[in-house]
Amino acid sequence: MAKDCKNDAPGMAGCRSRNQKGPLREKRGDTFVGTIEKKYELDFGVRSDMHLDTLLKLKKVDSLNDLLHKR
Protein backbone atom coordinates (compact mmCIF):
# COMPACT_ATOMS: atom_id res chain seq x y z
CA MET A 1 0.00 0.00 0.00
CA ALA A 2 1.50 3.32 -1.05
CA LYS A 3 2.01 5.92 1.62
CA ASP A 4 0.55 9.34 0.89
CA CYS A 5 3.28 11.83 1.70
CA LYS A 6 4.23 15.37 0.90
CA ASN A 7 7.67 16.81 0.41
CA ASP A 8 9.10 18.29 3.58
CA ALA A 9 10.57 21.31 1.83
CA PRO A 10 10.32 23.01 -1.57
CA GLY A 11 12.55 21.34 -4.13
CA MET A 12 12.86 18.14 -2.11
CA ALA A 13 12.49 15.04 -4.26
CA GLY A 14 10.18 12.46 -2.76
CA CYS A 15 9.56 11.44 0.81
CA ARG A 16 12.35 11.04 3.32
CA SER A 17 11.87 9.58 6.74
CA ARG A 18 12.98 11.38 9.85
CA ASN A 19 14.93 10.09 12.81
CA GLN A 20 13.43 10.14 16.32
CA LYS A 21 14.62 13.69 17.08
CA GLY A 22 13.05 15.13 13.92
CA PRO A 23 15.82 15.84 11.38
CA LEU A 24 15.82 13.95 8.10
CA ARG A 25 17.74 10.71 8.30
CA GLU A 26 20.91 10.43 6.27
CA LYS A 27 20.95 8.36 3.10
CA ARG A 28 22.72 5.05 3.66
CA GLY A 29 26.34 5.04 2.57
CA ASP A 30 26.02 1.66 0.87
CA THR A 31 23.43 2.98 -1.60
CA PHE A 32 24.61 2.57 -5.18
CA VAL A 33 25.35 5.79 -7.05
CA GLY A 34 23.32 4.46 -9.99
CA THR A 35 20.22 4.45 -7.80
CA ILE A 36 20.77 8.09 -6.87
CA GLU A 37 21.55 9.08 -10.47
CA LYS A 38 18.31 7.49 -11.63
CA LYS A 39 16.21 9.11 -8.88
CA TYR A 40 17.58 12.63 -9.41
CA GLU A 41 18.22 12.24 -13.18
CA LEU A 42 21.90 13.11 -12.80
CA ASP A 43 25.20 11.69 -13.99
CA PHE A 44 28.12 11.93 -11.57
CA GLY A 45 30.55 10.46 -14.10
CA VAL A 46 31.42 7.42 -11.97
CA ARG A 47 30.50 3.75 -12.07
CA SER A 48 26.89 3.08 -11.11
CA ASP A 49 27.97 0.33 -8.69
CA MET A 50 30.05 2.76 -6.60
CA HIS A 51 28.72 3.30 -3.08
CA LEU A 52 27.48 6.71 -2.01
CA ASP A 53 29.98 6.98 0.87
CA THR A 54 32.85 6.43 -1.61
CA LEU A 55 31.51 9.14 -3.92
CA LEU A 56 31.12 11.57 -1.00
CA LYS A 57 34.77 11.02 -0.05
CA LEU A 58 35.84 11.40 -3.67
CA LYS A 59 33.94 14.69 -4.05
CA LYS A 60 34.97 15.84 -0.54
CA VAL A 61 31.44 16.53 0.71
CA ASP A 62 29.67 15.39 3.87
CA SER A 63 26.22 14.42 2.64
CA LEU A 64 24.04 13.66 -0.35
CA ASN A 65 22.40 17.05 0.11
CA ASP A 66 25.79 18.78 -0.12
CA LEU A 67 26.64 16.73 -3.21
CA LEU A 68 23.38 17.64 -4.94
CA HIS A 69 23.77 21.34 -4.19
CA LYS A 70 27.49 21.44 -5.12
CA ARG A 71 26.69 20.67 -8.78
C-alpha positions as semicolon CSV with decimal commas, in nm:
position;residue;x (nm);y (nm);z (nm)
1;M;0,000;0,000;0,000
2;A;0,150;0,332;-0,105
3;K;0,201;0,592;0,162
4;D;0,055;0,934;0,089
5;C;0,328;1,183;0,170
6;K;0,423;1,537;0,090
7;N;0,767;1,681;0,041
8;D;0,910;1,829;0,358
9;A;1,057;2,131;0,183
10;P;1,032;2,301;-0,157
11;G;1,255;2,134;-0,413
12;M;1,286;1,814;-0,211
13;A;1,249;1,504;-0,426
14;G;1,018;1,246;-0,276
15;C;0,956;1,144;0,081
16;R;1,235;1,104;0,332
17;S;1,187;0,958;0,674
18;R;1,298;1,138;0,985
19;N;1,493;1,009;1,281
20;Q;1,343;1,014;1,632
21;K;1,462;1,369;1,708
22;G;1,305;1,513;1,392
23;P;1,582;1,584;1,138
24;L;1,582;1,395;0,810
25;R;1,774;1,071;0,830
26;E;2,091;1,043;0,627
27;K;2,095;0,836;0,310
28;R;2,272;0,505;0,366
29;G;2,634;0,504;0,257
30;D;2,602;0,166;0,087
31;T;2,343;0,298;-0,160
32;F;2,461;0,257;-0,518
33;V;2,535;0,579;-0,705
34;G;2,332;0,446;-0,999
35;T;2,022;0,445;-0,780
36;I;2,077;0,809;-0,687
37;E;2,155;0,908;-1,047
38;K;1,831;0,749;-1,163
39;K;1,621;0,911;-0,888
40;Y;1,758;1,263;-0,941
41;E;1,822;1,224;-1,318
42;L;2,190;1,311;-1,280
43;D;2,520;1,169;-1,399
44;F;2,812;1,193;-1,157
45;G;3,055;1,046;-1,410
46;V;3,142;0,742;-1,197
47;R;3,050;0,375;-1,207
48;S;2,689;0,308;-1,111
49;D;2,797;0,033;-0,869
50;M;3,005;0,276;-0,660
51;H;2,872;0,330;-0,308
52;L;2,748;0,671;-0,201
53;D;2,998;0,698;0,087
54;T;3,285;0,643;-0,161
55;L;3,151;0,914;-0,392
56;L;3,112;1,157;-0,100
57;K;3,477;1,102;-0,005
58;L;3,584;1,140;-0,367
59;K;3,394;1,469;-0,405
60;K;3,497;1,584;-0,054
61;V;3,144;1,653;0,071
62;D;2,967;1,539;0,387
63;S;2,622;1,442;0,264
64;L;2,404;1,366;-0,035
65;N;2,240;1,705;0,011
66;D;2,579;1,878;-0,012
67;L;2,664;1,673;-0,321
68;L;2,338;1,764;-0,494
69;H;2,377;2,134;-0,419
70;K;2,749;2,144;-0,512
71;R;2,669;2,067;-0,878
